Amino acid sequence: MRKRTPPVDDSEQAAGSGNDRQFITSLHRGLEVLRAFRPEDRAGLSNGDLAERTGLPNSTVSRLTFTLLKTGYLLYDNDTGRYRMGVPVLSLGYACLSGLPVRETAQTYMQELADACGEGVLVALGGRVDFTMIYLAAARSRSVISLQLGVGSRISLARSAMGRAYLAGCKGEEKTELMEAIEERTGPEDWPKMRDGILDAEQQIAENGFYANIGEWQPGVHSVAVPFRSMQNNSPLLAFNLGGPANYLPKDRLINEFGPKLAEMVGTLSQSAI
């Protein structure tokens, strides 16, 4: 088994199924390189950075970045020795977003909810990428204060409100595999607390229709979240959240006002043909 170095904020890429004869390892590794880039990497990443994030050998990363450079998926800065994503990657992202009709439909509802809740509120829609949730849509209240997150931002699957709501919505084999993987990544000392938080989210959603995360993702940040699955066939499980600085979203108001409003919005979207 190859060694993997866990990056910041649970962004490690999940290993593929190398035992499957249909599985193309080189393709999987190339995709791992592309997925290693994050919105905050404005200065780009070196081969060493990519090797650290993916756990791949430097020689393998060099061959992959050369290929991705030649095909336009990466750009190279001779002055810094770093790579940035090329325009063709953007076309893949937009193709993905266009295949999620709920994103466009939900945007209006999300903005109305953010405006109604007032200062400091960010409403977002996200989907899972390995052990993170990635923002697919976002709406802010008309305020100078809000979380600095937007489309493409990643947050923890196991610790965030959105991630725990997603886990609560998981069923069967996917749920079992994710919980086992999170336990392995968390370690025996921290796992009981992590497990209890995830189970608490499941119970809150069953009883109240939403999950309230009070500073467990980041100190000073409060949020509520609800899982969502479109009525369209083969649509992925997603999750909505509403969050912001604790001083703008106090616990009582979060639970008594914002949580029910988010659950109501998601319920409305669930009844629409998207």
N, C-alpha and C positions, 0 to 999 in steps of 0.2 A: 504494500500500500504506500502510495507516495505521501510525503509529508506536506501538510497544509498549514499555513500561517494564518490564524484568525485575524481579519482586519477589524477596523473600528466599526462599531454599531451593527454587529451581527450581519455583515455584508458578505460573508464567505459564500462561494459558489458551491452548489451541491454537486457531488460527483455523479457521473452518468453510470449507466448499467453496462459496464465493459464485458459482462458475461453473455450478452445478447449478440448473436452472430450478425444481426441486422444493424448493430450499433457501430457508427463510424467515429472512432476515437478522435481522429484529426479534426473532424468537423466540430465535435464537442469542445475540443480545446480552443479552436479558433473563436467559438462563441463565448467561451469563458474569458478570453482576452477582451472581447468587445464589452462584455458585461462587467468587467472590472472598472470601467470608467464611470465616474459619478459626476453629477452636475457641478460640484464644487471644484472639479479638476480643471480649472480654466487654464492653468499653465501647462497642462498635458502631463503625460506619464512616461517615464523611461522604461527600457526593457527590465531594469532591476525592479522598478516599482511594480510592473505587471507580474514579474516572477513572484514577488512577495505576496501580491494579492491573490494570485491564482494557485500558488503552490507548485507551479510548473518549473522545470529546469530552465536556466537562462538560455541554453542552446535551443531548446524547443520554442521558447518565447521569441527568440530572434528570428527563427524561421517563420513563425506565425505572423509576426509584425511585418516582415518583409513581404509575405504574400498579401496581407491585408493592405499594405501600402501600395503594392502594384495594382490591386483591384480597386483602389480608391476609397476603401472603407476606413483607412487611416491616413492622416497627413503627418509629415515629419518636419520638425523645425531644426535646421542645421545648426543654429546658434545655441540652442539649449539641449539638443539631443533627445527631445521628448516628442511623443506622439499625441495627436488629437484626433477625434473622430471626424471622418469625412462626411460629405453630404449624402452619399448613398445610405448611410446608417439612418439618417433622418427619414428617408423614404420608408424604411421598414417600420419606424415608430409610428408614422402617420397612417400606414396601412393597418397597423394593429389598432390604433385608436378609432379609425373609421369602421372597424369591425365590431365596435362596441356602441351601438345606437343609444344605450342608456346614458352614455357620457354627455351627449348633446342635449338629450331630453332633461337630464338631471340638472344641468348647469343653471337653468332659470330658477328651479326650485331651490337649489343650493344658495344662489345669490339672494333670493328673497328671504331665506332663513337667516343667512348671515346678517343682512340688513336689519331684520326684525329683532335679532338678539343683541345688536349694538356693539359697543366698543370692544376691540381686541379679539373678535371672533373669526376663526377660520373654519370653513366647512370643506371637507375633502372626500373624494371617492378614490379608493385604492384597491389594487389587486396584489396577489402574492408573487414574489420572485424569490425562490428559495427560502431563506430565513429572514426576509424583509418584506415590508409592504411598500409598494411604489405608488406614488400619487398619480392618478390618471386625470383628475380634474380638481380644481380648487376655486373657492369663492371667499372673498374677504368682506368684512363689514367696512363701511366707509370710515376708516380710522387710521391714524398714523401708527398705532400699536397693534401688532399681530405677530404670530409665529412666522418666521422667515422660511417658509416651505412653499413649494409650488409643484407643478407638473414635473415628474421625474425625480422628485425627492424620495429618499428611502428612509424608512423608520423600522424599528425592531418589530419582528413578528411576535416574539414571546413576551415583550414588556409593554408595548404600546396598547392604547385602547383599540385602535383599528386592528392591530394584529390579533389581539385576544378575541375580538368580535369575530374575526375571520375563523379562528380556531374553534370558536363556539358553533360556527355554522358548518364546520367540516363533518363529514360522516364517514363511517366505515374504514376502509383500508388507509385512505389518505390521513384521517385523523390519527390512527394508530401509528403510522410511520412518522408523522410529524412529531408527535409527542415523544416517541422513542428517540428521535434525532435531537430534539431540544434537550431532553434529559442528558444525552451523551455530551452535548456541547456545554451544558450548564455546569455539570460536575456534581458529585454527591453532596457537597456541603451546601450549595445554593439551590439545588433542585427542589427540596420540599417547599421552600417559599415561592419559587417560580411556579411549581405545580399548583399550589393553593391559589395563587393569583389567577391562573388560567381557568381553574375550576370555578372560582368565584365569578369570573366573567360569564361563564356558561350559566350559572345559577341566576345571576342578575338578569340576564337576557330572557331566561325562561320565566322569571317572575315579573319583571318590570318592562320588558321589551327593549331594554338598552343596558349597556355596561358603562359604569362610571369609573374612570381611572383617576385617582387623586394623587398626583405627583409620583406615580410609580415609574413612568417612562422617563421623565425628567423632573427634578425638584422645581417647584414653582409653576408647573404646567398642569392644568386640569382639563379633562376631556371626557366625552361620552361617545359611544360607538354602537353601530348596529350592523349585523351581517346582511347581505343582499344577494339574491340570485334572480336573474332575469327569467321571465317566462319563456324566452326564446330557447329552442333546443341547443344543447351543447354550449351554452353560455357559462363562463367561468364564475365561480363564487367570488364576490367582491365584498367590500365593507365601506360604510360611510362613517365619518367621525366629525365631531364638532369640538374644537378645543381652543385654548388660548391661555394667556397668563393668569395665574391664580387670583390675582387682585381684581381682574375683570370678570372672572368666572368663579365666584365663591362656591364652595361645596353645596350649600343649601339651594342656591339658585340653579346650579348645574343639574342637580338631581330632580328638583321640583318643577323646573321650567324648561331648561334646554334639552334635557334627555327626552322628555315626552314629545317635545316639538320635533326633534330629530327622528324619533320613532314614527311619528305621524307622517312626516315627509317620506320616509322610506316605505311606509305602508301605502301611501298614495302611488308611489312609483311602482310598487309591486303589483298593483291592480291594473296598471297600464300595459299595453301590448308591446313591451320593449324587451 
